[in-house]
Amino acid sequence: MTDDPRIHDPQGGMPRLLEIMRRLRDPDTGCPWDIEQDFDSIAPYTIEEAYEVADAIARQDWAELEGELGDLLLQTVYHAQMGQEAGHFTFDSIVKNIADKMVARHPHVFGNESRDKSAEQQVADWEKIKAAERAGKAQKRTLDGVAIGLPALTRAVKLQKRAARVGFDWPDTTHVIDKIVEEAGELVEARDTLGPAERNEEFGDLLFVMANLARHLKIDPEEALRAANGKFTRRFEQIEDALAARGKTPTDSDLAEMDALWDQIKVAEKKRARNVSHDAT
C-alpha cells in the first residue's frame, strides 16, 4: 500500500494527522496494536493525557505542554476514527458539534445579547443554556449528565452544584463542618465495630462532605489535593536529603527521626514564606 503523501508532509496539519490515524487503523496494513483498540481500551489513555496536560501547566513547562496538547489531540483523533469506522460520527461532525455549541452558548458574543453583564451572570446564563440542552436530550432529572468517568472529587462537586440549584444545600459552612464531624465519628465507629464494606462506605461519605466543604469555600478539591501531594513530595525528599547528609536512608531511620526532620522542614518553609511575604510588602 502506498502511503498518502500527506503523511510525510510536515506542513500537512490536521489532514495529515487524520490520515496517519486512518492508516494506523487500516485492518490490512495498519499497526496490530492500534487495530485491536476500542473506545473502552483507549479511554484510560485519554484521561491520562488530560492529566499530563494539567501537570505541564502546573509546572509552567510550555515546551512540555505543547507536546502534551498534541498527545491529547491525538486521543480525539483516535476516538473520531473509531467512531467513523462504526458509523457513529466523524471528526468533521465532532468539530461541527463543538463549534455549534460554542456559538449557541455565547449569544452575548455571537448573537444579539448584550456583553454588559458580570462573569457571575454569564455563568448563570451558561447553566440555563446547558439545562435546556439536557432537556433536549431527555435528561430530565437534576443529576442527569454529570459524567460518571470524572475524577471522583470533581464529580462530587458537580453533583452537589446540581443539587444546590434546586435548593438541596446547606446555607453555610458551619452546617457542612458539623456534618464532617458527624461523618468522622461514624467512620471511627465503623473502624472499631464494622467490616471492610462499612468502613469503605463511611470513608466515602466523609470524602463526599469534604468535597462539599471545598465547594462552599470555592476551593477546587482536586487542585488542593494536588498541591498537598506536591508539598508532601517536596518535604519527604528534603527528609531523604537530610538523612543522606547523615549517611543514612529512610530504611535506616525510624519514624521519630523522620518526624523530627519533617517538623524542622515545615518550620523552615513557613519562615521562608513569611520572609517572602514581608519582602513583597
N, C-alpha and C positions, 0 to 999 in steps of 0.2 A: 504494500500500500504506500502510495506517495503522500508525504505529509503536505498539508496545506501550507503554502509559503508564509502565511501569517504567523505560523508557529515560530519561525525563526526571525521574525521582524521585530527588532527592539522597540519600534515605534507603533506596534500593532494595537496597543491599547486594549480596551475591553473585548473587541472581536478576537484578538489573539488569545486572551485568557479563556474565553468561552470555547474556542476551538481546541485549545490544549486539554480542557476538561472533557470535551466531547471525545477527543482522541483517546484519552486515558480510559474512558468508559466503553470504548468500542469493544463489543463482545468477541470479535475475532482477532483484533490486533492490539488491543489496549493492555493496560497493566493488570495482571491477575488479581492483585490486592484491591485495586480500585474497582474492578468489575464486581467483586464479591460484596462490596459495601452496600448498605441500605440506609434509610433515614435513621433508624434506631442506632445503628453502629456508628454513624457519623455524628450524631447529636452530642455525645460527650466531648468530642474534639471541638465542636462549635463553642460549647460552654468554656472549655479550657482556653481557647483562643481569645474569647472575650475577656477572661480574667487576665491574660497576658497583656492585652491592650491596657487594661486598668493598671497593671503593675508598672508598665513602661511610663504611663502618665504620672503615677505616684512618684517614680524615681526621676521624672523630668528628663528621661533619656529619649530625646527626639529622634535620633537615628534608629534606635531600637523600636520606637513607636511606629516609624514608617514601615518597618518590616512586619511588625505585629498586625498593623492595619491591613497589610497585604494578605497575611495569613487568615485574618477574619473575613476579608472579601472573598478569599478562595472558598471558605465554608458556604457562603451564599451561592457562589457559582456551583459548588458541588451539589447542594440541595436543588438548585434550579435544574441542573442536568438530570438528576434522578426524577424530579417532578415532570420534566418534559418526556422522559422515557416512559413514564407511567401514564401520561396523558392528563396529569393534574394541572400543570401550569408551566409557564416558560419564564426565562429570565426577563424577556420583554414585558410579560404580564405582571411580574413582580415589580418591575420599575414603574409601570403604569399605575399599579395599585398604590404604591407609596407616594408617588407624585400627586395622584388624585387626592389621597388622604391629607397630604400637607396643605394643598390648596383649600380643601374643604374645612380644615381645622384652623385656618388663618384668614378668616374673612376680613379682619382688620388690616391685612397686608394685601391680599389678592382680590378682595371684594369691596363692598361699599361701606363696611362698618368703620367707625372712627378708630384711629390708633390712640386716641387720647383717653387712655384708661390705665390703671395701675397693673403691675405684674400680678397682683393677687386676683384682680378681676379677670385678667387673661387666663389664669389658671382655672378659675371658676367656669369661665366660658368654655375652655378646653374640655373640662369634665362633663359639661352639659352636652357637648357635641359627641363625646365618646359614649355617653349614656344613650344618645339617640342611635348611634351606630350599633351598640349592643342590642337595642330593641329591634333594629332591623335584622339582626342575626338570630332572633328569637331567644336571646339571652335575657330572660325576664326576671330572674332572681337577682338580689342585690350583689351577691358574691360571684355571679357568673362572669367568666372571662379573666379571672385572676389566674395567671398561668401556674400550673402545678409544678413545672420544671424550674421555677425561680429558686434561688437560694432561700433556705427556709426562713431566715430572719427577714429578708426582703419581702417574702410572700406574707409573712405575719403582719408586717406593717401595712401592706397593701390591703389585706383583708380587713384590718382594723379601720383603715381610712374609709373603705367602702361602708362598713357598718356605722361609722360615725356620721356619715352623710344622712342616714335615716334616723339619727338620734340615739343609736346604741353606743354610748360612750360615757366615760366618767367626765365630770365637769372640770376637774383639776388634777394635778399630780398627787395631791395628798391621798386621794382615793386609790390611785394606782399604787403608790408606795405601801399603803395599808394592805392591798391585795398581794403585793410582793412578800410582805411579812407573813401573810396567811399561807401563801403557796410554799414559802420556805419551811414553815412549820410542818406542812403536810409532807414535804419531801423528807424531813427529818424523821417523821413518823413512819413513812414508807421504808426508809433505810433501816429502821430499827425493828419493824414488825411485819413488813410485807415482802413480797417476792420481786424478782427482776422486772416483771412486766409492770407492776405498780410503781416501782421506782422510776422506770423509764417514763411512764405517763406523768408522774408528778414533776419530774425534771423538765419534761416538755412544757407543762403548764407554767412552770417558773420562767422558762425562757420566753414563752409567749407574752407573759406580763412584762418582762424586762423589755421586750420589743415595743410594747405599748408605751412604757415609760419613755423610751427613746423617741417615739413619735410625738408625745406630748412636749418633750423638751426640744423638739425639732433637731434631733440627732439622727444621723444615718447609722443604724447599729452595725451594718457591715463595715462601714468606714471606721467606726470607733473600734471594732474588734480587730480590724487590720492594723490600726495604729497600735493597739495593745500588743498584738503579735510582734510588730516591729520593735516595740520597746523591750519586750521580753527577750527577743533575739539579741538586740544590742547589749543589754545588760548581762545576759548569760555569756556572751562572747567576751565581755570585759572580765567576768569571773574567770574564764578559761585563761585569759592573758595574765591575770594576776597570779593564778596558780602556776602558770608556766614560768613566771619570774621567780617562783619559789622552787622550781624544779619538779612540779607536780602536774597531774592531770585531774580532772574531776573524779575519775575512778580511784585515785589515790587519796582523795579528800573525803570529807563527810559533810552531812547537812549543816552542822553547826558552823564549820569554817566557811562553807559556801554562802550560808545565810548572812554571816557577818560581812562578807565581801559584798553581797547584794546590798545590804544596808549602807555600806560606805559609798558604793557606786550611786545609789539613789540620792543620798545626801549631796554628793558632788554634782550630780546632774541638776538638782534643784538650785544649788548655789550658782551654777553657771547660768541657769535660766534667769535667776533674779538679777545677775550682773548684766546680762544682755538687755533685760527689760529696763534696768536703771540707765544703761548707756543710751538706749533708744529715746529716753525722755530727757 
